[in-house]
Amino acid sequence: MAKNRYQYETSPRKLEPNIPRRQPQKKRLKVIEDLPKQDIKISKKQKRKQAKLTLVVIGIFIILLTISYRNSQINEKFNHVQKLKRELSSLQKENEQLKVSIENSVNLNTVEKLAKEKLGMQKLTNRQTVYITLPKKDYVESATEESIVKEEKNWFQQMIDKIFNK
């Protein structure tokens, strides 16, 4: 009946006696002793259905195996790409460091120091300076002469010129 104590109807509520309910007893399974196996005949339709079901399960398994293999290949390639990216970034950093060290070593003071220490070079003295005098003559020649340029013509143009220039 209703679990709420308030009753909307005008008829009185029936009281149920408090009788504990019995739980249904579990039936014991009978152990069947080894009975001789009977020959069960399976129809051709059932065999076909079982074969189709088996093929479908095998097909699904092969598809899942292929997908799994492909994902593993993708993961390997992704890891290889990440490794190459890390290697590229380290090589770029090393390249930048080498550029900075080259720029620092190209400094004129550094070049002069290396020339003196390693190559044994010295600065020029006044005795080693040789002055020369050049005549004031202009060495540039002007193009006053007219040059004759002979144009080479192909055989067809030469033939036409011979015909019309007679």
Buried (B, 14 or more C-beta within 10 A) or exposed (E): EEEEEEEEEEEEEEEEEEEEEEEEEEEEEEEEEEEEEEEEEEEEEEEEEEEEEEEEEEEEEEEEEEEEEEEEEEEEEEEEEEEEEEEEEEEEEEEEEEEEEEEEEEEEEEEEEEEEEEEEEEEEEEEEEEEEEEEEEEEEEEEEEEEEEEEEEEEEEEEEEEEEEE
